[in-house]
Amino acid sequence: MRWVWIILIGVLVIAAAAGFIYCRARGFDGFTGHIEAVKGPGGFKIGVKIGCYKG
C-alpha cells in the first residue's frame, strides 16, 4: 500500500511544478492550490484545484 502514496505524492509534486511554471509563464507571481480527498463507496476521490495569483 505504500507505493500508492508514493505515486500520489509524485503526481502532486508534478502538478505543483506544472502549475508554478504555467503561472510564472503567464506573468503571475505564483499559484495557490487546494487538494481534497474524499473517501466514498468506490474508494478515494482526489481533487486538485490550482489557481494563479498576482502578489
All heavy atoms as TSV, in Angstrom:
chain	resi	resn	atom	element	x	y	z
A	1	MET	N	N	0.830	-1.207	0.000
A	1	MET	CA	C	0.000	0.000	0.000
A	1	MET	C	C	0.866	1.259	0.000
A	1	MET	O	O	0.409	2.330	-0.355
A	1	MET	CB	C	-0.887	-0.060	1.253
A	1	MET	CG	C	-2.111	0.777	1.207
A	1	MET	SD	S	-3.165	0.387	-0.204
A	1	MET	CE	C	-4.453	1.539	0.085
A	2	ARG	N	N	2.111	1.116	0.395
A	2	ARG	CA	C	3.000	2.283	0.451
A	2	ARG	C	C	3.246	2.862	-0.937
A	2	ARG	O	O	3.369	4.077	-1.091
A	2	ARG	CB	C	4.338	1.878	1.088
A	2	ARG	CG	C	5.295	3.045	1.232
A	2	ARG	CD	C	6.592	2.614	1.841
A	2	ARG	NE	N	6.381	2.156	3.210
A	2	ARG	CZ	C	7.298	1.553	3.929
A	2	ARG	NH1	N	8.481	1.310	3.413
A	2	ARG	NH2	N	7.050	1.184	5.147
A	3	TRP	N	N	3.298	2.021	-1.964
A	3	TRP	CA	C	3.568	2.508	-3.322
A	3	TRP	C	C	2.469	3.427	-3.821
A	3	TRP	O	O	2.713	4.321	-4.626
A	3	TRP	CB	C	3.779	1.342	-4.278
A	3	TRP	CG	C	2.593	0.429	-4.393
A	3	TRP	CD1	C	2.338	-0.668	-3.620
A	3	TRP	CD2	C	1.507	0.538	-5.303
A	3	TRP	NE1	N	1.146	-1.247	-4.002
A	3	TRP	CE2	C	0.611	-0.521	-5.041
A	3	TRP	CE3	C	1.193	1.432	-6.324
A	3	TRP	CZ2	C	-0.566	-0.710	-5.746
A	3	TRP	CZ3	C	0.014	1.238	-7.035
A	3	TRP	CH2	C	-0.841	0.187	-6.746
A	4	VAL	N	N	1.229	3.227	-3.321
A	4	VAL	CA	C	0.116	4.113	-3.716
A	4	VAL	C	C	0.401	5.537	-3.259
A	4	VAL	O	O	0.226	6.493	-4.012
A	4	VAL	CB	C	-1.216	3.611	-3.116
A	4	VAL	CG1	C	-2.334	4.602	-3.382
A	4	VAL	CG2	C	-1.563	2.251	-3.690
A	5	TRP	N	N	0.870	5.689	-2.027
A	5	TRP	CA	C	1.183	7.023	-1.505
A	5	TRP	C	C	2.359	7.638	-2.246
A	5	TRP	O	O	2.380	8.845	-2.511
A	5	TRP	CB	C	1.455	6.959	-0.006
A	5	TRP	CG	C	0.207	6.679	0.771
A	5	TRP	CD1	C	-0.099	5.523	1.427
A	5	TRP	CD2	C	-0.919	7.535	0.922
A	5	TRP	NE1	N	-1.350	5.627	1.986
A	5	TRP	CE2	C	-1.872	6.847	1.694
A	5	TRP	CE3	C	-1.217	8.828	0.476
A	5	TRP	CZ2	C	-3.099	7.407	2.034
A	5	TRP	CZ3	C	-2.443	9.383	0.822
A	5	TRP	CH2	C	-3.357	8.683	1.593
A	6	ILE	N	N	3.337	6.825	-2.594
A	6	ILE	CA	C	4.492	7.338	-3.340
A	6	ILE	C	C	4.044	7.867	-4.701
A	6	ILE	O	O	4.456	8.950	-5.125
A	6	ILE	CB	C	5.565	6.236	-3.491
A	6	ILE	CG1	C	6.169	5.913	-2.118
A	6	ILE	CG2	C	6.647	6.669	-4.472
A	6	ILE	CD1	C	7.074	4.710	-2.108
A	7	ILE	N	N	3.166	7.143	-5.366
A	7	ILE	CA	C	2.648	7.594	-6.665
A	7	ILE	C	C	1.833	8.878	-6.506
A	7	ILE	O	O	1.991	9.830	-7.268
A	7	ILE	CB	C	1.812	6.481	-7.332
A	7	ILE	CG1	C	2.729	5.329	-7.750
A	7	ILE	CG2	C	1.035	7.018	-8.529
A	7	ILE	CD1	C	1.994	4.103	-8.238
A	8	LEU	N	N	0.960	8.918	-5.491
A	8	LEU	CA	C	0.134	10.108	-5.273
A	8	LEU	C	C	0.982	11.336	-4.976
A	8	LEU	O	O	0.735	12.418	-5.516
A	8	LEU	CB	C	-0.849	9.868	-4.117
A	8	LEU	CG	C	-1.997	8.923	-4.405
A	8	LEU	CD1	C	-2.830	8.703	-3.154
A	8	LEU	CD2	C	-2.868	9.456	-5.526
A	9	ILE	N	N	1.985	11.186	-4.132
A	9	ILE	CA	C	2.868	12.315	-3.817
A	9	ILE	C	C	3.620	12.751	-5.067
A	9	ILE	O	O	3.769	13.945	-5.324
A	9	ILE	CB	C	3.820	11.939	-2.663
A	9	ILE	CG1	C	3.015	11.801	-1.366
A	9	ILE	CG2	C	4.919	12.981	-2.512
A	9	ILE	CD1	C	3.793	11.199	-0.224
A	10	GLY	N	N	4.076	11.798	-5.865
A	10	GLY	CA	C	4.773	12.132	-7.112
A	10	GLY	C	C	3.885	12.907	-8.065
A	10	GLY	O	O	4.307	13.898	-8.661
A	11	VAL	N	N	2.620	12.494	-8.199
A	11	VAL	CA	C	1.681	13.201	-9.074
A	11	VAL	C	C	1.446	14.617	-8.557
A	11	VAL	O	O	1.416	15.574	-9.333
A	11	VAL	CB	C	0.343	12.420	-9.171
A	11	VAL	CG1	C	-0.737	13.266	-9.809
A	11	VAL	CG2	C	0.554	11.138	-9.946
A	12	LEU	N	N	1.314	14.774	-7.248
A	12	LEU	CA	C	1.087	16.107	-6.678
A	12	LEU	C	C	2.294	17.009	-6.878
A	12	LEU	O	O	2.141	18.201	-7.157
A	12	LEU	CB	C	0.748	15.989	-5.190
A	12	LEU	CG	C	-0.593	15.338	-4.875
A	12	LEU	CD1	C	-0.779	15.197	-3.374
A	12	LEU	CD2	C	-1.744	16.127	-5.481
A	13	VAL	N	N	3.495	16.466	-6.753
A	13	VAL	CA	C	4.704	17.259	-6.978
A	13	VAL	C	C	4.768	17.719	-8.434
A	13	VAL	O	O	5.074	18.884	-8.717
A	13	VAL	CB	C	5.969	16.452	-6.587
A	13	VAL	CG1	C	7.223	17.122	-7.083
A	13	VAL	CG2	C	6.016	16.260	-5.081
A	14	ILE	N	N	4.470	16.825	-9.354
A	14	ILE	CA	C	4.479	17.182	-10.779
A	14	ILE	C	C	3.406	18.238	-11.066
A	14	ILE	O	O	3.650	19.203	-11.791
A	14	ILE	CB	C	4.278	15.931	-11.645
A	14	ILE	CG1	C	5.506	15.027	-11.529
A	14	ILE	CG2	C	4.017	16.299	-13.100
A	14	ILE	CD1	C	5.321	13.646	-12.110
A	15	ALA	N	N	2.215	18.081	-10.481
A	15	ALA	CA	C	1.136	19.055	-10.679
A	15	ALA	C	C	1.524	20.418	-10.119
A	15	ALA	O	O	1.259	21.453	-10.740
A	15	ALA	CB	C	-0.149	18.558	-10.024
A	16	ALA	N	N	2.180	20.429	-8.966
A	16	ALA	CA	C	2.607	21.699	-8.374
A	16	ALA	C	C	3.651	22.375	-9.251
A	16	ALA	O	O	3.596	23.591	-9.477
A	16	ALA	CB	C	3.161	21.460	-6.964
A	17	ALA	N	N	4.609	21.614	-9.746
A	17	ALA	CA	C	5.640	22.180	-10.613
A	17	ALA	C	C	5.028	22.710	-11.908
A	17	ALA	O	O	5.366	23.810	-12.364
A	17	ALA	CB	C	6.708	21.127	-10.913
A	18	ALA	N	N	4.096	21.955	-12.489
A	18	ALA	CA	C	3.444	22.396	-13.721
A	18	ALA	C	C	2.633	23.659	-13.476
A	18	ALA	O	O	2.646	24.587	-14.295
A	18	ALA	CB	C	2.556	21.281	-14.268
A	19	GLY	N	N	1.923	23.719	-12.367
A	19	GLY	CA	C	1.143	24.912	-12.028
A	19	GLY	C	C	2.027	26.115	-11.830
A	19	GLY	O	O	1.723	27.220	-12.301
A	20	PHE	N	N	3.143	25.941	-11.148
A	20	PHE	CA	C	4.062	27.044	-10.912
A	20	PHE	C	C	4.643	27.564	-12.231
A	20	PHE	O	O	4.655	28.763	-12.494
A	20	PHE	CB	C	5.193	26.585	-9.980
A	20	PHE	CG	C	6.172	27.679	-9.650
A	20	PHE	CD1	C	5.847	28.650	-8.722
A	20	PHE	CD2	C	7.409	27.732	-10.278
A	20	PHE	CE1	C	6.741	29.661	-8.418
A	20	PHE	CE2	C	8.303	28.738	-9.982
A	20	PHE	CZ	C	7.977	29.704	-9.040
A	21	ILE	N	N	5.092	26.652	-13.092
A	21	ILE	CA	C	5.671	27.042	-14.381
A	21	ILE	C	C	4.616	27.728	-15.248
A	21	ILE	O	O	4.879	28.761	-15.868
A	21	ILE	CB	C	6.275	25.816	-15.093
A	21	ILE	CG1	C	7.501	25.330	-14.313
A	21	ILE	CG2	C	6.633	26.139	-16.541
A	21	ILE	CD1	C	8.005	23.970	-14.744
A	22	TYR	N	N	3.410	27.186	-15.276
A	22	TYR	CA	C	2.328	27.763	-16.081
A	22	TYR	C	C	2.017	29.191	-15.622
A	22	TYR	O	O	1.915	30.107	-16.435
A	22	TYR	CB	C	1.080	26.884	-15.967
A	22	TYR	CG	C	-0.127	27.468	-16.659
A	22	TYR	CD1	C	-0.303	27.333	-18.031
A	22	TYR	CD2	C	-1.096	28.165	-15.933
A	22	TYR	CE1	C	-1.412	27.870	-18.670
A	22	TYR	CE2	C	-2.205	28.703	-16.562
A	22	TYR	CZ	C	-2.355	28.555	-17.927
A	22	TYR	OH	O	-3.450	29.096	-18.546
A	23	CYS	N	N	1.874	29.370	-14.308
A	23	CYS	CA	C	1.518	30.686	-13.787
A	23	CYS	C	C	2.649	31.694	-14.001
A	23	CYS	O	O	2.402	32.842	-14.365
A	23	CYS	CB	C	1.168	30.590	-12.303
A	23	CYS	SG	S	-0.374	29.693	-11.996
A	24	ARG	N	N	3.886	31.277	-13.786
A	24	ARG	CA	C	5.021	32.190	-13.987
A	24	ARG	C	C	5.138	32.579	-15.458
A	24	ARG	O	O	5.451	33.718	-15.781
A	24	ARG	CB	C	6.314	31.550	-13.508
A	24	ARG	CG	C	6.363	31.286	-12.028
A	24	ARG	CD	C	6.404	32.529	-11.201
A	24	ARG	NE	N	7.720	33.124	-11.270
A	24	ARG	CZ	C	8.081	34.207	-10.602
A	24	ARG	NH1	N	7.227	34.808	-9.814
A	24	ARG	NH2	N	9.290	34.698	-10.722
A	25	ALA	N	N	4.872	31.659	-16.363
A	25	ALA	CA	C	4.952	31.943	-17.794
A	25	ALA	C	C	3.867	32.932	-18.225
A	25	ALA	O	O	4.059	33.677	-19.183
A	25	ALA	CB	C	4.830	30.647	-18.592
A	26	ARG	N	N	2.753	32.968	-17.510
A	26	ARG	CA	C	1.652	33.882	-17.833
A	26	ARG	C	C	1.824	35.238	-17.143
A	26	ARG	O	O	0.952	36.085	-17.243
A	26	ARG	CB	C	0.310	33.278	-17.403
A	26	ARG	CG	C	-0.047	31.998	-18.124
A	26	ARG	CD	C	-0.514	32.274	-19.541
A	26	ARG	NE	N	-0.963	31.080	-20.231
A	26	ARG	CZ	C	-0.177	30.293	-20.958
A	26	ARG	NH1	N	1.099	30.531	-21.036
A	26	ARG	NH2	N	-0.682	29.250	-21.587
A	27	GLY	N	N	2.903	35.424	-16.393
A	27	GLY	CA	C	3.171	36.707	-15.753
A	27	GLY	C	C	2.605	36.845	-14.349
A	27	GLY	O	O	2.599	37.937	-13.794
A	28	PHE	N	N	2.151	35.755	-13.766
A	28	PHE	CA	C	1.661	35.801	-12.394
A	28	PHE	C	C	2.820	35.580	-11.428
A	28	PHE	O	O	3.899	35.135	-11.810
A	28	PHE	CB	C	0.582	34.738	-12.171
A	28	PHE	CG	C	-0.700	35.020	-12.912
A	28	PHE	CD1	C	-0.925	34.471	-14.164
A	28	PHE	CD2	C	-1.668	35.824	-12.361
A	28	PHE	CE1	C	-2.096	34.722	-14.846
A	28	PHE	CE2	C	-2.856	36.086	-13.038
A	28	PHE	CZ	C	-3.069	35.538	-14.283
A	29	ASP	N	N	2.576	35.886	-10.154
A	29	ASP	CA	C	3.628	35.744	-9.143
A	29	ASP	C	C	3.753	34.321	-8.616
A	29	ASP	O	O	4.787	33.924	-8.095
A	29	ASP	CB	C	3.365	36.692	-7.967
A	29	ASP	CG	C	3.500	38.151	-8.386
A	29	ASP	OD1	O	4.350	38.439	-9.245
A	29	ASP	OD2	O	2.764	38.995	-7.855
A	30	GLY	N	N	2.707	33.553	-8.722
A	30	GLY	CA	C	2.760	32.190	-8.222
A	30	GLY	C	C	1.397	31.543	-8.348
A	30	GLY	O	O	0.551	32.000	-9.090
A	31	PHE	N	N	1.198	30.476	-7.588
A	31	PHE	CA	C	-0.086	29.788	-7.650
A	31	PHE	C	C	-0.524	29.358	-6.268
A	31	PHE	O	O	0.278	29.267	-5.338
A	31	PHE	CB	C	-0.018	28.589	-8.595
A	31	PHE	CG	C	0.680	27.392	-8.010
A	31	PHE	CD1	C	-0.047	26.345	-7.491
A	31	PHE	CD2	C	2.059	27.314	-7.992
A	31	PHE	CE1	C	0.589	25.240	-6.946
A	31	PHE	CE2	C	2.703	26.215	-7.458
A	31	PHE	CZ	C	1.962	25.183	-6.936
A	32	THR	N	N	-1.777	29.141	-6.141
A	32	THR	CA	C	-2.335	28.607	-4.912
A	32	THR	C	C	-3.060	27.310	-5.258
A	32	THR	O	O	-3.599	27.184	-6.363
A	32	THR	CB	C	-3.285	29.625	-4.249
A	32	THR	OG1	O	-3.809	29.053	-3.058
A	32	THR	CG2	C	-4.437	30.006	-5.162
A	33	GLY	N	N	-3.026	26.386	-4.361
A	33	GLY	CA	C	-3.637	25.101	-4.654
A	33	GLY	C	C	-4.500	24.611	-3.512
A	33	GLY	O	O	-4.311	24.990	-2.363
A	34	HIS	N	N	-5.455	23.779	-3.852
A	34	HIS	CA	C	-6.322	23.157	-2.861
A	34	HIS	C	C	-6.447	21.681	-3.228
A	34	HIS	O	O	-6.810	21.359	-4.347
A	34	HIS	CB	C	-7.700	23.836	-2.857
A	34	HIS	CG	C	-8.665	23.166	-1.941
A	34	HIS	ND1	N	-8.623	23.326	-0.577
A	34	HIS	CD2	C	-9.706	22.341	-2.185
A	34	HIS	CE1	C	-9.591	22.613	-0.027
A	34	HIS	NE2	N	-10.260	22.007	-0.985
A	35	ILE	N	N	-6.129	20.828	-2.277
A	35	ILE	CA	C	-6.207	19.391	-2.510
A	35	ILE	C	C	-7.268	18.820	-1.578
A	35	ILE	O	O	-7.292	19.131	-0.389
A	35	ILE	CB	C	-4.850	18.708	-2.238
A	35	ILE	CG1	C	-3.780	19.317	-3.128
A	35	ILE	CG2	C	-4.948	17.208	-2.441
A	35	ILE	CD1	C	-2.382	18.903	-2.747
A	36	GLU	N	N	-8.145	18.023	-2.145
A	36	GLU	CA	C	-9.221	17.448	-1.356
A	36	GLU	C	C	-9.308	15.955	-1.634
A	36	GLU	O	O	-9.286	15.535	-2.783
A	36	GLU	CB	C	-10.532	18.131	-1.751
A	36	GLU	CG	C	-11.715	17.747	-0.914
A	36	GLU	CD	C	-12.962	18.527	-1.308
A	36	GLU	OE1	O	-12.915	19.284	-2.290
A	36	GLU	OE2	O	-13.971	18.347	-0.628
A	37	ALA	N	N	-9.352	15.183	-0.576
A	37	ALA	CA	C	-9.509	13.735	-0.713
A	37	ALA	C	C	-10.799	13.324	-0.014
A	37	ALA	O	O	-11.031	13.688	1.131
A	37	ALA	CB	C	-8.318	13.000	-0.108
A	38	VAL	N	N	-11.642	12.588	-0.722
A	38	VAL	CA	C	-12.919	12.152	-0.174
A	38	VAL	C	C	-12.997	10.635	-0.285
A	38	VAL	O	O	-12.726	10.078	-1.351
A	38	VAL	CB	C	-14.093	12.802	-0.948
A	38	VAL	CG1	C	-15.424	12.331	-0.395
A	38	VAL	CG2	C	-13.997	14.307	-0.912
A	39	LYS	N	N	-13.336	10.001	0.811
A	39	LYS	CA	C	-13.497	8.547	0.777
A	39	LYS	C	C	-14.962	8.221	0.554
A	39	LYS	O	O	-15.827	8.674	1.300
A	39	LYS	CB	C	-13.009	7.932	2.089
A	39	LYS	CG	C	-13.013	6.427	2.049
A	39	LYS	CD	C	-12.435	5.828	3.310
A	39	LYS	CE	C	-12.439	4.313	3.186
A	39	LYS	NZ	N	-12.021	3.661	4.422
A	40	GLY	N	N	-15.223	7.470	-0.480
A	40	GLY	CA	C	-16.595	7.097	-0.800
A	40	GLY	C	C	-16.714	5.596	-0.952
A	40	GLY	O	O	-15.765	4.854	-0.701
A	41	PRO	N	N	-17.883	5.142	-1.393
A	41	PRO	CA	C	-18.094	3.693	-1.537
A	41	PRO	C	C	-17.205	3.059	-2.607
A	41	PRO	O	O	-16.891	1.885	-2.534
A	41	PRO	CB	C	-19.578	3.589	-1.930
A	41	PRO	CG	C	-19.955	4.936	-2.427
A	41	PRO	CD	C	-19.063	5.921	-1.717
A	42	GLY	N	N	-16.767	3.845	-3.580
A	42	GLY	CA	C	-15.919	3.308	-4.643
A	42	GLY	C	C	-14.441	3.505	-4.388
A	42	GLY	O	O	-13.632	3.293	-5.273
A	43	GLY	N	N	-14.078	3.956	-3.197
A	43	GLY	CA	C	-12.672	4.217	-2.894
A	43	GLY	C	C	-12.449	5.701	-2.656
A	43	GLY	O	O	-13.352	6.429	-2.272
A	44	PHE	N	N	-11.225	6.136	-2.905
A	44	PHE	CA	C	-10.880	7.532	-2.677
A	44	PHE	C	C	-11.032	8.343	-3.955
A	44	PHE	O	O	-10.710	7.873	-5.044
A	44	PHE	CB	C	-9.421	7.658	-2.206
A	44	PHE	CG	C	-9.229	7.325	-0.763
A	44	PHE	CD1	C	-8.769	6.087	-0.380
A	44	PHE	CD2	C	-9.504	8.263	0.214
A	44	PHE	CE1	C	-8.590	5.768	0.952
A	44	PHE	CE2	C	-9.331	7.962	1.549
A	44	PHE	CZ	C	-8.872	6.711	1.919
A	45	LYS	N	N	-11.503	9.563	-3.802
A	45	LYS	CA	C	-11.508	10.523	-4.899
A	45	LYS	C	C	-10.630	11.687	-4.458
A	45	LYS	O	O	-10.765	12.183	-3.339
A	45	LYS	CB	C	-12.921	11.056	-5.161
A	45	LYS	CG	C	-13.874	10.041	-5.707
A	45	LYS	CD	C	-15.229	10.693	-5.951
A	45	LYS	CE	C	-16.238	9.656	-6.397
A	45	LYS	NZ	N	-17.578	10.235	-6.520
A	46	ILE	N	N	-9.736	12.094	-5.321
A	46	ILE	CA	C	-8.837	13.196	-5.000
A	46	ILE	C	C	-9.051	14.303	-6.012
A	46	ILE	O	O	-9.026	14.063	-7.221
A	46	ILE	CB	C	-7.365	12.739	-4.998
A	46	ILE	CG1	C	-7.157	11.689	-3.916
A	46	ILE	CG2	C	-6.436	13.924	-4.794
A	46	ILE	CD1	C	-5.782	11.115	-3.877
A	47	GLY	N	N	-9.306	15.496	-5.516
A	47	GLY	CA	C	-9.491	16.655	-6.383
A	47	GLY	C	C	-8.403	17.679	-6.120
A	47	GLY	O	O	-8.013	17.908	-4.978
A	48	VAL	N	N	-7.903	18.274	-7.170
A	48	VAL	CA	C	-6.861	19.296	-7.054
A	48	VAL	C	C	-7.312	20.522	-7.835
A	48	VAL	O	O	-7.678	20.417	-9.009
A	48	VAL	CB	C	-5.500	18.794	-7.625
A	48	VAL	CG1	C	-4.454	19.877	-7.521
A	48	VAL	CG2	C	-5.062	17.529	-6.927
A	49	LYS	N	N	-7.334	21.671	-7.168
A	49	LYS	CA	C	-7.654	22.926	-7.822
A	49	LYS	C	C	-6.417	23.820	-7.740
A	49	LYS	O	O	-5.847	23.970	-6.669
A	49	LYS	CB	C	-8.817	23.633	-7.121
A	49	LYS	CG	C	-10.120	22.887	-7.149
A	49	LYS	CD	C	-11.175	23.649	-6.380
A	49	LYS	CE	C	-12.409	22.797	-6.161
A	49	LYS	NZ	N	-13.365	23.464	-5.283
A	50	ILE	N	N	-6.017	24.373	-8.861
A	50	ILE	CA	C	-4.851	25.251	-8.894
A	50	ILE	C	C	-5.268	26.578	-9.520
A	50	ILE	O	O	-5.918	26.590	-10.553
A	50	ILE	CB	C	-3.695	24.618	-9.698
A	50	ILE	CG1	C	-3.192	23.356	-8.999
A	50	ILE	CG2	C	-2.547	25.616	-9.869
A	50	ILE	CD1	C	-2.119	22.619	-9.747
A	51	GLY	N	N	-4.912	27.669	-8.873
A	51	GLY	CA	C	-5.205	28.994	-9.401
A	51	GLY	C	C	-3.981	29.885	-9.327
A	51	GLY	O	O	-3.162	29.757	-8.413
A	52	CYS	N	N	-3.855	30.772	-10.284
A	52	CYS	CA	C	-2.729	31.708	-10.304
A	52	CYS	C	C	-3.092	32.967	-9.527
A	52	CYS	O	O	-4.254	33.324	-9.417
A	52	CYS	CB	C	-2.375	32.088	-11.745
A	52	CYS	SG	S	-1.920	30.688	-12.774
A	53	TYR	N	N	-2.095	33.663	-9.000
A	53	TYR	CA	C	-2.350	34.913	-8.302
A	53	TYR	C	C	-1.272	35.938	-8.591
A	53	TYR	O	O	-0.139	35.588	-8.934
A	53	TYR	CB	C	-2.479	34.697	-6.791
A	53	TYR	CG	C	-1.193	34.347	-6.090
A	53	TYR	CD1	C	-0.326	35.349	-5.647
A	53	TYR	CD2	C	-0.825	33.042	-5.871
A	53	TYR	CE1	C	0.857	35.039	-5.021
A	53	TYR	CE2	C	0.354	32.701	-5.252
A	53	TYR	CZ	C	1.189	33.716	-4.813
A	53	TYR	OH	O	2.371	33.406	-4.198
A	54	LYS	N	N	-1.653	37.178	-8.461
A	54	LYS	CA	C	-0.718	38.297	-8.552
A	54	LYS	C	C	-0.427	38.761	-7.146
A	54	LYS	O	O	-1.330	38.981	-6.368
A	54	LYS	CB	C	-1.331	39.454	-9.356
A	54	LYS	CG	C	-1.299	39.245	-10.844
A	54	LYS	CD	C	-0.131	39.970	-11.411
A	54	LYS	CE	C	-0.223	39.974	-12.938
A	54	LYS	NZ	N	1.070	40.151	-13.533
A	55	GLY	N	N	0.857	38.907	-6.826
A	55	GLY	CA	C	1.232	39.310	-5.483
A	55	GLY	C	C	1.207	40.783	-5.332
A	55	GLY	O	O	1.318	41.391	-4.333
